[in-house]
């Protein structure tokens, strides 16, 4: 073979290799189904068009309301050049093992932002747009953020809190302030009041997505919002009764009784409210520190007084530094005299209870819920359920969202340790999110309530 023929053959091989590489690149794809889904809905992510046993990195990224989060996972393609997150195991990155939704719950925040961001949604009418990118080899988040590599395929998924089958209705009725999420149709459906904790304001994300389970959910503000009290130290019980009656009088909501769900201080208040308002028939209390609040009569009215300065709550506080920030870890303990302090009789309540608490909660010890369950049962309450999850933290939300284990407390102006390990916390949220709508439908349906009356 002449030298010119050898050169031609060599050039042909190079061109052929390039053509094959371009062809393979064009055929490589990453797909997600469904492309639009609720935040708590599992997605099916698949990759095809790779070489057999080829190493790849999948990167998830979202920039929502100026908060940037991302995750990477390392995979090895099968003999067919495919990766299916439903049955393929990640061998590195933000998580390991078979985790179909790992690219979402394992997200960490992109560098260059304020520390310890919480993934909360201010406007639930707008979806979270998340990109999924595919890269050759096994690389890190930093490689991607520093633009040292280019993706070979990508797609976009839209995750939302508000289902198309749900109406969002701002509420300013009498003194009641909040947002009602109402399933479309004639109804009637069970009604639930959802409340968050000691930061106040109005958070709609949990109520919005819970309403997709066939429940009318009122996200209720009770302080630090609009014309409501600026502090939570003294709250009138009549305000909560007005909210209860608002739901009961709605033509598309069952009129026999309502449910309540609250986290942290919100869960504490609801235990007290249920002892005052017989029409509250079912309470889901999340991560409550029972004993910070008490009932008190004054001028012929009932008030809820909240005080975080009780000695039994303060004796476990410690401070430490992380990422240059000063963090407070409270691990509030159960108060030994909580019944006397709260001014209630635990057995004298018409409501059924479901207590949910993470054993990894660094803000409020799960022993609070454990002791309260025991106390209620010893005082004759038989309709008490509970779920205490190993290594789950304080902030329990619908599943498949990034864990925030340190949060900025806007009222007290301090970072608060709230705990939890990402994978374990997510699994606890999966379980809690199955238990909650089932519990409400059980106790608030016409049949369920009439059996209890």
C-alpha positions in Angstrom: 0.0 0.0 0.0 1.4 3.4 -1.0 1.9 6.2 1.5 -0.9 8.2 -0.1 -3.3 5.3 0.2 -2.3 4.8 3.9 -2.9 8.5 4.5 -6.3 8.3 2.9 -7.2 5.3 5.0 -6.1 7.1 8.1 -8.2 10.2 7.2 -11.2 8.0 6.4 -11.0 6.4 9.9 -10.8 9.7 11.6 -13.8 11.0 9.7 -15.7 7.8 10.4 -14.9 8.1 14.1 -16.1 11.7 14.1 -19.3 10.8 12.3 -20.0 7.9 14.7 -19.4 10.2 17.7 -21.7 12.8 16.2 -24.3 10.2 15.4 -24.1 8.8 19.0 -24.3 12.2 20.5 -27.4 13.0 18.5 -29.0 9.8 19.5 -28.2 10.1 23.2 -31.2 11.4 25.2 -32.5 11.9 28.7 -36.3 11.7 29.1 -38.6 12.3 32.1 -42.3 11.2 32.5 -44.5 13.0 33.2 -43.0 16.3 32.0 -45.4 18.2 34.3 -46.1 16.8 37.7 -47.0 17.7 41.3 -44.0 18.1 43.6 -45.0 14.9 45.5 -45.4 12.8 42.4 -42.7 10.3 41.4 -41.0 10.8 38.0 -39.6 8.2 35.6 -36.2 9.3 34.3 -34.5 7.3 31.5 -31.3 7.7 29.5 -30.6 5.9 26.2 -28.1 6.0 23.3 -25.0 5.5 25.4 -22.2 2.9 24.9 -22.4 -0.3 26.9 -21.0 0.3 30.4 -20.4 4.0 29.7 -20.0 6.2 32.8 -22.2 9.2 32.9 -23.3 12.0 35.3 -26.9 13.3 35.6 -27.2 16.8 36.9 -30.4 18.4 38.2 -30.7 22.1 38.6 -33.3 24.7 39.5 -33.3 28.5 40.0 -36.7 29.2 41.6 -37.5 32.5 43.3 -33.7 33.4 43.2 -32.8 30.2 45.1 -30.4 27.9 43.2 -30.1 24.2 44.0 -28.6 21.3 42.2 -27.5 17.6 42.5 -25.4 15.1 40.6 -25.6 11.3 40.4 -23.0 9.0 38.8 -24.3 6.0 36.8 -22.9 3.2 34.6 -24.9 2.4 31.5 -26.1 -1.2 31.1 -25.1 -3.4 28.2 -27.8 -1.8 26.0 -26.4 1.7 26.7 -29.3 2.7 28.9 -29.9 4.0 32.4 -33.2 3.8 34.1 -33.4 5.6 37.5 -36.2 3.3 38.6 -33.8 0.3 38.7 -30.3 1.7 38.1 -28.1 2.5 41.2 -26.1 5.6 41.5 -22.5 4.9 42.5 -21.6 8.4 43.6 -22.5 12.1 43.7 -25.1 13.4 46.0 -26.6 10.0 46.8 -26.0 6.3 46.2 -28.3 3.4 45.4 -31.6 3.1 43.5 -33.3 6.4 44.2 -35.8 7.4 41.4 -36.3 10.9 43.0 -32.7 11.3 44.4 -31.9 14.1 41.9 -34.5 16.2 43.7 -34.4 15.4 47.4 -30.6 15.4 47.5 -30.1 18.8 46.1 -27.6 21.2 47.7 -27.5 24.9 47.2 -25.3 26.4 44.6 -22.3 28.3 46.0 -22.3 32.1 46.2 -25.7 32.4 47.9 -26.8 33.1 51.5 -26.1 30.0 53.7 -28.8 27.5 54.7 -31.5 28.3 52.2 -34.9 26.7 52.7 -36.7 25.5 49.6 -40.0 27.2 50.2 -42.4 28.4 47.5 -44.0 31.9 47.8 -46.1 31.7 44.7 -47.7 28.3 44.3 -49.4 29.3 41.0 -46.0 29.2 39.3 -44.2 25.8 38.7 -40.6 25.0 39.6 -38.7 24.5 36.3 -35.9 21.9 36.8 -33.4 21.0 34.1 -31.9 17.5 33.9 -28.5 17.4 32.1 -26.4 14.5 31.0 -22.5 14.6 31.0 -19.8 12.1 30.0 -17.9 10.6 32.8 -18.2 11.1 36.5 -18.0 14.7 37.5 -19.0 17.0 40.3 -21.4 19.9 40.8 -18.4 22.3 40.9 -17.2 21.0 37.4 -20.7 21.9 36.0 -21.1 25.2 37.9 -17.6 26.3 36.7 -18.5 25.5 33.1 -15.5 23.2 32.6 -17.7 20.6 30.8 -20.6 20.5 28.3 -23.7 18.4 28.5 -24.5 15.8 25.8 -28.3 15.8 26.4 -30.8 17.6 28.5 -34.5 18.0 29.2 -36.8 20.1 31.4 -39.4 19.1 33.9 -42.1 21.3 35.5 -43.0 20.5 39.1 -45.9 22.3 40.7 -47.8 22.5 44.1 -51.1 23.5 42.5 -53.0 20.8 40.6 -55.1 21.8 37.6 -58.1 20.3 39.4 -57.8 22.8 42.4 -58.9 26.4 42.8 -56.8 28.9 44.7 -59.0 31.4 46.6 -57.5 34.2 48.7 -59.6 34.6 51.9 -60.3 37.8 53.8 -63.5 36.9 55.6 -64.3 38.7 58.8 -61.1 38.4 60.7 -59.9 35.3 58.9 -56.9 35.7 56.6 -55.5 33.0 54.4 -55.9 31.0 51.2 -58.4 28.3 50.4 -57.5 25.5 48.1 -60.7 23.9 46.9 -61.0 20.9 44.6 -63.1 21.8 41.5 -66.5 20.2 41.4 -69.7 20.2 43.4 -68.4 18.5 46.5 -68.9 18.4 49.4 -65.4 17.4 50.5 -63.7 17.4 53.9 -62.3 20.7 55.1 -58.8 21.1 56.8 -57.0 24.1 58.3 -53.2 24.1 57.7 -50.9 26.2 60.0 -47.2 26.6 60.1 -45.1 27.6 63.1 -43.4 30.5 65.0 -42.2 32.4 61.9 -45.8 33.5 61.2 -46.9 34.9 57.8 -48.7 32.7 55.2 -47.1 29.6 53.6 -49.3 27.9 51.0 -47.2 25.1 49.6 -48.4 22.3 51.8 -52.1 23.3 51.7 -51.9 23.6 47.9 -50.6 20.1 47.3 -52.7 18.5 50.1 -55.9 19.8 48.3 -55.0 17.5 45.4 -56.0 14.6 47.7 -59.7 15.4 47.7 -59.6 17.9 50.6 -60.5 21.5 50.9 -57.5 23.1 52.7 -57.4 26.5 54.2 -53.9 27.8 54.7 -54.5 30.0 57.7 -52.3 32.9 58.8 -52.6 33.7 62.5 -49.9 36.3 63.2 -47.4 38.5 61.4 -49.6 38.8 58.3 -51.8 41.6 56.9 -53.8 43.1 59.8 -53.3 40.2 62.2 -51.3 40.5 65.4 -47.6 41.0 64.9 -46.6 38.5 67.6 -47.9 35.1 68.6 -47.6 35.7 72.4 -51.4 36.2 72.9 -53.9 34.8 70.4 -57.7 34.8 70.7 -59.3 31.3 70.4 -62.3 33.0 68.8 -60.2 33.7 65.7 -59.6 30.0 65.1 -63.3 29.2 65.7 -64.2 31.8 63.1 -61.9 30.0 60.7 -63.5 26.7 61.6 -67.0 28.1 61.0 -66.0 29.6 57.7 -65.1 26.1 56.4 -68.2 24.5 57.9 -70.5 27.0 56.3 -69.0 26.6 52.8 -71.4 24.9 50.4 -68.7 22.6 49.0 -67.3 21.5 52.3 -68.8 18.9 54.7 -70.5 20.5 57.6 -70.0 17.9 60.3 -66.5 18.9 61.4 -63.1 20.0 60.2 -59.6 18.8 60.5 -56.4 20.7 61.4 -52.8 20.2 60.5 -50.0 22.2 62.0 -46.2 22.1 62.2 -44.1 23.1 65.2 -46.0 25.9 67.1 -48.9 25.4 64.7 -49.3 21.8 65.8 -49.1 22.9 69.5 -51.8 25.4 69.1 -54.1 23.0 67.4 -54.0 20.5 70.3 -55.2 23.3 72.5 -57.8 24.5 69.9 -59.2 21.0 69.6 -59.8 21.1 73.4 -61.8 24.3 73.0 -63.7 23.8 69.7 -65.7 20.5 69.5 -66.2 20.9 65.8 -62.5 20.1 65.3 -62.7 16.4 64.7 -59.2 15.4 63.5 -55.7 16.9 64.2 -52.4 16.1 62.5 -49.7 17.6 64.7 -46.2 17.8 63.3 -43.0 18.3 65.4 -44.8 20.1 68.3 -43.1 21.4 71.4 -46.1 20.9 73.7 -45.9 23.2 76.8 -44.9 26.5 75.2 -48.5 27.5 74.9 -51.4 27.5 77.4 -55.1 28.4 77.5 -56.1 31.3 79.6 -59.4 33.0 80.3 -59.5 36.8 80.4 -62.5 39.2 80.2 -64.8 36.3 79.4 -62.7 35.1 76.4 -60.3 32.3 75.9 -56.7 33.1 74.8 -53.7 31.1 73.9 -50.6 32.4 75.6 -47.2 31.3 74.2 -44.0 31.7 76.1 -40.6 30.2 75.0 -38.9 31.2 78.3 -40.0 28.2 80.5 -36.9 26.8 82.3 -37.6 23.3 81.2 -37.4 24.4 77.5 -34.3 26.5 77.9 -32.0 24.1 79.8 -30.8 22.2 76.7 -29.9 25.1 74.4 -26.4 25.1 72.9 -24.7 27.3 70.3 -22.2 26.3 67.7 -20.6 27.7 64.5 -21.1 26.3 61.0 -20.1 27.8 57.6 -19.2 31.0 59.5 -22.7 31.3 61.0 -23.8 31.0 64.6 -26.4 28.2 65.0 -28.7 27.5 68.0 -29.8 24.0 68.8 -32.6 23.9 71.3 -33.9 20.3 71.4 -36.8 21.5 73.5 -37.9 18.8 76.0 -41.3 17.8 77.2 -42.6 19.8 80.2 -43.3 17.7 83.2 -46.2 20.0 84.2 -47.6 20.5 80.7 -51.2 19.7 81.6 -51.3 22.2 84.5 -49.4 24.8 82.4 -51.6 24.3 79.3 -54.8 24.3 81.4 -56.4 21.4 79.6 -57.8 18.0 80.4 -56.2 15.6 77.9 -59.0 13.0 77.9 -61.8 15.6 77.4 -61.6 16.2 73.7 -63.7 15.1 70.7 -60.9 15.2 68.2 -58.9 12.2 66.9 -55.1 12.8 66.8 -52.2 11.8 64.6 -48.8 12.9 66.0 -45.8 12.8 63.6 -42.3 13.6 64.7 -38.8 13.0 63.5 -36.3 11.4 66.0 -33.6 13.5 64.5 -35.4 16.8 65.2 -32.8 19.2 66.7 -35.3 21.9 67.4 -37.9 20.1 69.4 -37.2 16.6 70.9 -39.5 13.9 69.6 -40.0 13.0 73.3 -42.6 15.8 73.3 -44.9 13.9 71.0 -44.1 10.6 72.6 -45.0 11.8 76.1 -48.1 13.5 74.9 -49.3 10.4 73.2 -48.8 8.5 76.4 -50.5 11.1 78.4 -53.6 11.2 76.2 -53.9 7.4 76.2 -53.6 7.3 79.9 -56.4 9.8 80.2 -58.8 7.7 78.2 -58.1 8.8 74.6 -58.3 5.8 72.3 -58.3 7.5 68.9 -54.6 8.6 69.0 -52.2 7.5 66.3 -48.5 8.3 65.9 -45.5 8.0 63.6 -42.0 8.7 64.9 -39.3 8.4 62.2 -35.6 7.7 62.8 -33.3 10.4 61.6 -36.0 12.7 60.3 -35.8 16.3 61.1 -38.2 19.1 62.3 -39.4 20.4 58.9 -41.7 17.8 57.5 -43.1 18.6 54.1 -44.5 16.8 51.1 -41.8 14.5 49.8 -39.1 14.9 47.1 -37.9 18.3 48.1 -34.5 19.4 49.4 -34.0 18.9 53.2 -33.3 22.1 55.1 -31.6 21.1 58.4 -30.6 24.6 59.4 -33.1 27.4 58.8 -33.1 31.2 59.3 -35.8 32.1 61.8 -37.0 35.5 60.6 -38.8 36.4 63.8 -35.9 35.8 66.2 -33.2 36.7 63.7 -31.1 33.6 64.3 -30.1 30.3 62.5 -31.9 27.4 64.1 -30.8 23.7 63.8 -33.8 21.6 62.8 -32.0 18.3 62.0 -32.6 15.4 59.7 -30.6 13.2 57.3 -31.6 13.6 53.7 -32.5 10.1 52.6 -34.1 9.1 55.9 -36.0 12.4 56.1 -37.4 11.9 52.6 -38.6 8.4 53.5 -40.3 9.7 56.6 -42.0 12.4 54.4 -43.2 9.7 52.0 -44.8 7.9 54.9 -46.2 11.0 56.6 -47.7 12.1 53.3 -49.5 8.8 52.9 -50.8 8.8 56.4 -52.2 12.4 56.5 -54.9 12.4 53.7 -56.0 8.9 54.8 -56.4 10.0 58.4 -58.4 13.1 57.4 -60.7 11.2 55.0 -61.2 8.5 57.7 -62.3 11.0 60.4 -64.0 13.7 58.3 -66.1 11.8 55.8 -69.8 11.9 56.6 -69.8 8.2 57.6 -66.7 8.5 59.7 -67.9 11.5 61.7 -71.4 10.2 62.2 -70.0 7.1 63.7 -68.2 9.2 66.3 -71.1 11.5 67.3 
